[in-house]
C-alpha cells in the first residue's frame, strides 16, 4: 500500500504539521494513493493533486483510478476536494486571486483501418 502525506517544516527543520492525504477521501482510505503535485497559496493553505485507485493485493494490481484535487487549511484540515476519473493529473498552481489551475492529459483511443498497398 502507498499512502500520501504532506508535511510542513519550519525554517529550522522542525515539523509543524502533517496531513494524511490518503484518508481525505473516505472511500479511498484503503486504496493506492500517489501524490502528483502541490501548491501553497499566500495564506498558507495547501492544494494537492493526487491519484487514487482500488487495490487488489492478491493480484498486485490497481483499478478505477480517480484524480483528486484537494484544499487543506494551513493546519491540515480538509476544506474541499474534487474528483475526476478522466485523464491523468500532472501539476497544480494557485493564482494570487485564489483560482486553482490543474494541468493534465487525457487519452484518446484511435483505431486506424489499414488500406491495401497499391
HELIX and SHEET records of a PDB file:
HELIX    1   1 UNK A   21  UNK A   23  5                                   3    
SHEET    1   A 2 UNK A   5  UNK A   9  0                                        
SHEET    2   A 2 UNK A  15  UNK A  20 -1                                        
SHEET    1   B 4 UNK A  32  UNK A  40  0                                        
SHEET    2   B 4 UNK A  46  UNK A  56 -1                                        
SHEET    3   B 4 UNK A  61  UNK A  72 -1                                        
SHEET    4   B 4 UNK A  78  UNK A  84 -1                                        
SHEET    1   C 2 UNK A  88  UNK A  94  0                                        
SHEET    2   C 2 UNK A 100  UNK A 105 -1                                        
END                                                                             
